[in-house]
Amino acid sequence: MVEEAIHNHPNVEEQEVEVIQALEQRIERMEQTHEQRLEQRLDQRIEELRTMLGTLNLHADQNVGDGSWAQRVLPHEPPVVQRIPHKI
């Protein structure tokens, strides 16, 4: 179809340039969409990690000065198990 349009156009070179430019613009839009989705996923993952660190009472910038790992002992608590009666 593209080749047909090129051959039917009075200025073939001009038409080829327009087709190439249109394809380049489409590729650029696709790349931007991909980058935006990747950034959103990274932002979401960072937020999930911050939530997990907060749950452990740690902070993302903890011990940045000396580069060591945080050494904390967290109390071990048994999991809470609830039994829900089945309705018949």
Rosetta constraint file for C-alpha pairs under 8 A:
AtomPair CA 1 CA 5 HARMONIC 6.31 0.50
AtomPair CA 2 CA 6 HARMONIC 6.30 0.50
AtomPair CA 2 CA 19 HARMONIC 7.90 0.50
AtomPair CA 3 CA 7 HARMONIC 6.27 0.50
AtomPair CA 4 CA 8 HARMONIC 6.22 0.50
AtomPair CA 5 CA 9 HARMONIC 6.12 0.50
AtomPair CA 5 CA 15 HARMONIC 7.97 0.50
AtomPair CA 6 CA 12 HARMONIC 5.47 0.50
AtomPair CA 6 CA 15 HARMONIC 5.80 0.50
AtomPair CA 6 CA 16 HARMONIC 6.56 0.50
AtomPair CA 7 CA 12 HARMONIC 6.45 0.50
AtomPair CA 9 CA 15 HARMONIC 6.80 0.50
AtomPair CA 11 CA 15 HARMONIC 6.37 0.50
AtomPair CA 12 CA 16 HARMONIC 6.17 0.50
AtomPair CA 13 CA 17 HARMONIC 6.26 0.50
AtomPair CA 14 CA 18 HARMONIC 6.32 0.50
AtomPair CA 15 CA 19 HARMONIC 6.22 0.50
AtomPair CA 16 CA 20 HARMONIC 6.16 0.50
AtomPair CA 17 CA 21 HARMONIC 6.06 0.50
AtomPair CA 18 CA 22 HARMONIC 6.08 0.50
AtomPair CA 19 CA 23 HARMONIC 6.21 0.50
AtomPair CA 20 CA 24 HARMONIC 6.14 0.50
AtomPair CA 21 CA 25 HARMONIC 6.15 0.50
AtomPair CA 22 CA 26 HARMONIC 6.24 0.50
AtomPair CA 23 CA 27 HARMONIC 6.19 0.50
AtomPair CA 24 CA 28 HARMONIC 6.13 0.50
AtomPair CA 25 CA 29 HARMONIC 6.23 0.50
AtomPair CA 26 CA 30 HARMONIC 6.22 0.50
AtomPair CA 27 CA 31 HARMONIC 6.15 0.50
AtomPair CA 28 CA 32 HARMONIC 6.19 0.50
AtomPair CA 29 CA 33 HARMONIC 6.16 0.50
AtomPair CA 30 CA 34 HARMONIC 6.14 0.50
AtomPair CA 31 CA 35 HARMONIC 6.11 0.50
AtomPair CA 32 CA 36 HARMONIC 6.11 0.50
AtomPair CA 33 CA 37 HARMONIC 6.22 0.50
AtomPair CA 34 CA 38 HARMONIC 6.17 0.50
AtomPair CA 35 CA 39 HARMONIC 6.12 0.50
AtomPair CA 36 CA 40 HARMONIC 6.16 0.50
AtomPair CA 37 CA 41 HARMONIC 6.20 0.50
AtomPair CA 38 CA 42 HARMONIC 6.15 0.50
AtomPair CA 39 CA 43 HARMONIC 6.04 0.50
AtomPair CA 40 CA 44 HARMONIC 6.10 0.50
AtomPair CA 41 CA 45 HARMONIC 6.12 0.50
AtomPair CA 42 CA 46 HARMONIC 6.08 0.50
AtomPair CA 43 CA 47 HARMONIC 6.20 0.50
AtomPair CA 44 CA 48 HARMONIC 6.24 0.50
AtomPair CA 45 CA 49 HARMONIC 6.19 0.50
AtomPair CA 46 CA 50 HARMONIC 6.17 0.50
AtomPair CA 47 CA 51 HARMONIC 6.19 0.50
AtomPair CA 48 CA 52 HARMONIC 6.28 0.50
AtomPair CA 49 CA 53 HARMONIC 6.12 0.50
AtomPair CA 50 CA 54 HARMONIC 6.00 0.50
AtomPair CA 50 CA 59 HARMONIC 7.60 0.50
AtomPair CA 50 CA 60 HARMONIC 7.00 0.50
AtomPair CA 51 CA 55 HARMONIC 6.18 0.50
AtomPair CA 52 CA 56 HARMONIC 6.45 0.50
AtomPair CA 53 CA 57 HARMONIC 6.18 0.50
AtomPair CA 53 CA 58 HARMONIC 5.01 0.50
AtomPair CA 53 CA 59 HARMONIC 6.06 0.50
AtomPair CA 53 CA 60 HARMONIC 7.17 0.50
AtomPair CA 54 CA 58 HARMONIC 5.61 0.50
AtomPair CA 54 CA 59 HARMONIC 6.54 0.50
AtomPair CA 58 CA 62 HARMONIC 6.94 0.50
AtomPair CA 58 CA 70 HARMONIC 7.92 0.50
AtomPair CA 62 CA 70 HARMONIC 7.24 0.50
AtomPair CA 63 CA 67 HARMONIC 5.73 0.50
AtomPair CA 63 CA 68 HARMONIC 5.91 0.50
AtomPair CA 63 CA 69 HARMONIC 6.80 0.50
AtomPair CA 63 CA 70 HARMONIC 6.83 0.50
AtomPair CA 64 CA 68 HARMONIC 7.45 0.50
